[in-house]
């Protein structure tokens, strides 16, 4: 599934219909007692960040979504029932949060029973201008899929004779990229069953709400003397008291406010080149290691930093019971790559593999818990705590072979932020790149250079093996350069990960 924004996911005119939780469902939720299961640390951090940014006078949408087509003019009754069944299946979608108002202003959960969920359908009307439809959808998603309201999800469909395009948006607190990737196949299956008057059989999905309770209970057992806390303490100290941004010059104004962001998205390679890259990297751990190794070499070439420091996202679906679950199952592990040990691709692969092996387990402890124990004053003023470069191979997911045919996309809301978030996705068609980054001339130049060099490194593995594949001379001194610490924002940001 290609990651993009709603402006670039082939939106076509048609009749717009939307589904939201019904007034009766919302009223039922209003009177619900407190659910004893707490929010995940990542959820609570996300909510506090959203509130802090809002109090500073800036509205920063952070929703994620998906887009895909169903064949022909959809049966709206069947589609609505499929959407309702899917919502009932995933408990986090019918669970929300309230501020306690007590000392400490704690976040408290409430959760609807599955049978209390009903959807209200609204016929919005006909759109003939794609740009007007895109703007309407984005505005609607911004307001409805908002961290500080509930319900914070919305389902829509644009109905035409040849195909019906479904667009779904969720506040990030309930979904991650893996959740988004699974939606098209699940809705297709449920819709087909509803058309046929049947039901979809299968094991119930694991509850992310249950996972939150388990993870938080484990996290609350550690104190500031724990080894994981010590490892993060040293990493942050070596980052000059910050968590790392992308270590190239992004043209950020230290005195300026939170900048707007831009999106860069495009294919990196075709399927054959992606396969050659995977083959080359397999002895070291595969393409995920390869992308990080290539990134370390490239950002060193651009920014000339002696050590590449980053936080690597890992999923936390350690048990099979969570594999089909919708939720935000993501943790982060810090790694450091000394560039004197990573002078070409093979040596970079070895160094990255060793760093990941040594540090991956740190991702199992929520970073928000670690920061709380460290007493670090990361005031949440930006939606992202740190920059990421993420890799995921989606070819084994249900329905992934039909994504191109179904015009399936993962949707990223690009709004404001001072970090770089990049996603490299392995599709059946090859490798796809997407990134949101600060919208400055310097950042645009350096991100374009990064992507071009990443493509070069990956492509070179198709024709070479066992040799040093990155051998370009350093960038000329006239190229943008900056120290790692100065490229990172001031410490302040319990935020979001995809």
DABEL-V451409 format. One record per helix or strand of 2 or more residues. SS is the DSSP state (~ for helix, > for strand). FROM is the first residue (numbers start at 1). TO is the last residue. If there is no record, write none. Layout:
SS | FROM | TO
SS | FROM | TO
//
This chain:
> | 2 | 4
~ | 6 | 8
> | 14 | 21
~ | 23 | 30
~ | 41 | 55
> | 64 | 71
~ | 76 | 89
~ | 91 | 94
> | 95 | 99
> | 107 | 111
~ | 114 | 116
> | 119 | 127
~ | 130 | 144
> | 153 | 159
> | 163 | 170
~ | 172 | 174
~ | 177 | 195
~ | 208 | 219
~ | 227 | 238
> | 260 | 270
~ | 271 | 284
~ | 287 | 303
> | 307 | 315
~ | 320 | 322
> | 330 | 338
~ | 339 | 341
~ | 345 | 364
~ | 367 | 374
> | 388 | 393
~ | 400 | 402
> | 409 | 412
> | 421 | 427
> | 430 | 438
~ | 441 | 460
~ | 484 | 487
//
